[in-house]
Structures are given as structure tokens and as C-alpha cells.
């Protein structure tokens, strides 16, 4: 662990020294050694969802949103071919998927929830029954704007029963929360390098069911974001179609090696769950309330109500915590003032206790009364 500021954000996050070190070498984008890294990475990502043999990993340059757009644009046929997406909405990233559908001209149906309410499988069942023209459901697994966890497996079974395709935005869950292709049917899972796998940002990937991907030739609106073309070209040549983010790919390869060495999904998810428990208990000890009830809180990022004090102002709070070595994240709710704290990444020797202490000291510096936290050991 370096002495860098710790990122308590939902990605980018603080990476290991070993991952940083892996970016010091330059790679030729068509070199056979680099192509071996890409192949190893694709296979390793499929292993996480138990999708080897049934699914294909298609990496793509850019942030996770690039890959979400690529998945919608490739897997959902355009309107004239009958594509129609249902997007249940309980946060900002669900809204982003709906906007992508509108921009791409895909027929869209949305169903809205409160920001502190889970998406309900029975609602998806009813909506698909009432409108058989819907071909796909696009679901956010962990809604990063609040930290709410949606019931993926139960929804996936409903979607399968109706014979529809499921596209999962798993940006803030992939690698830490279980998604098992042997049990949970999906057409695509979309995630990115700079989240729970603890790589650096700059690359997304789509894990697509091979049978679904094979039907997608000619669907995409874009040359650069056509997952079908990317898949066919990679399988034929072992290379990326266009210049890959070589350092990002190498860093993710190294991060994935560490991920498996440390125990894979069970270990990573367990570590984040411990961080989450310590964070919520520690800030509760200071008098700060989390936005969501524990039962629907994902152990990835936690939204907290801002202190009820006229002295509180997020920018000043952010800067005071930053001076103590931690980077927080602003809230994303429109109805109440909040801030967010991520539970991911390399938190250093102090772990979450150091973050709680930084928040306490920052609030005291701002003249906001806090209680002394009780022990958060678990």
C-alpha cells in the first residue's frame, strides 16, 4: 500500500502497488504477448460467472457506460426489427440506461420506483404479461446512486419464464456479489475494470450468452461499439479491432491474478461486507444515518444523510476529509442532501476505521457536534 489518498468512491478506487507497478511497461497492441494477456483476461472474467463454454467475454475501450451502450445497441434489435426494452428505474444509473435506449432509438418502457425501494419481480412479471412486445429487460444489479441491491436472481427467472432477454448492469457488483450463469439466466452482464476487480478505469466488458450474441450481426448503431464485430474479430485474430488501452488491460490482468490468489468472489465480497458493516456502525456512532435499511444495502457504497447542521456544506466537508487522506463522493439524490462512502478498494492498514476517524475529525473541525464512535470491530 502506498501513501496515496484513499479513494472511498465507487470507482475509480485505490489499487494495490502491484497493480500500479504493472502499468510501467509499454505494450504493442498487436504483439503476441499482449494478445495472450487479452485472452487470459477474457477467460478469467468468464470464470467469475461460471460462463466458460456458454458465454463470451467481449472487452471494450472506455468507461463502463460505453459497454452498457454497446450491449443495448448490439443485443437489442433496432425498432424496425422489433426490439423493445423494459427498464425498471430506482436510481440514476437505471435512468441512464433509459436515456441510452432513447438516444439509440430503441423502443422503451420504464417503470419507476422510489429511490429507497427495490425492484420487484412481481412487477416485472406483470409488465411482461401485459406487453408481450417487450423483448429485453435491462436491470441495474446494484444501483450506485444509493447503494441499493436489486433481487437479480428472482428477476432473471421471471424474465426467462417469459422468454425475454436480460441485460444486467453489474458495474458495482461484478466480482464481489454472486452472479452465476449456471443458475441465473442472462443475455449479458456488463461491468468495468475500475470497480470490484480493483483495476484502473478505462475498459469495460460484456459477458454475453453465445447463442444471443450470434444473432446480433447488423444490430448495432455504431462501428466502434459493435460487440458482435468486436467478438468475431477477436476470435479470428486474437487482437482488438481498434487501439486497446494497453496499460489498463495489463493492470486488470494483474488485478485479476490477485483477485483469484486472494480467494475470488467469496473473499472480495466478504472483505467489502466487513468494510460496509464497520462503516455504517462507525458513522452511526457519530450520529450519521445511512439512507437505506440494512436488508437492501449492497456492501459496495453507502449513502448517508448529511448532518442536520447549518454548519454543514459538502464541499467544505469533502476538503476536510481529503486533508486527512480520504476522498468521499457526493450524494446523487434529488430529494434529500446526502453523501456517499465507498467500501471497495485497498483501504490501507487503518482500514475503514481510518475513514471513520477522518469523518469525525472533519466534522469537529467544521463545528458540527458528533458523538464518540463505539468500537466497530466485527
Buried (B, 14 or more C-beta within 10 A) or exposed (E): EEEBBBBBBBBBBBBBEEBBEBBEEEBEBEEEEBBEBBEEBBEBBBBBBBBBEEBBBBBBBBBBBBBBBBBBBBBBBBEEEEBBBBBBBBBBBBBBBBEBBEEBEBBBBBBEBEBBEBBBBEBBBEBBEEEEEBBBBBBBBBBBBBBBBBBBEBBBBBBBEBEBBBBBBBBBBBBBBBBEBEEBBBBBBBBBBBBBBBBBBBBBBBBBBEEBBEEBEEBBBEEBBBBBBBBBBBEEEBBBBEEBBBBBBBBBBBBBBBBBEEEBBEBBBEBBBBBBBBBBBBBBBBBBEBBBEEEBBBBBBBBBBBBEEEEBEBEEBBEBBBEBBBBBBEBBBEEEBBBBBBBBBBBBEBBBBBBBBBBBBBBEBBEBEBEEBEEBEE
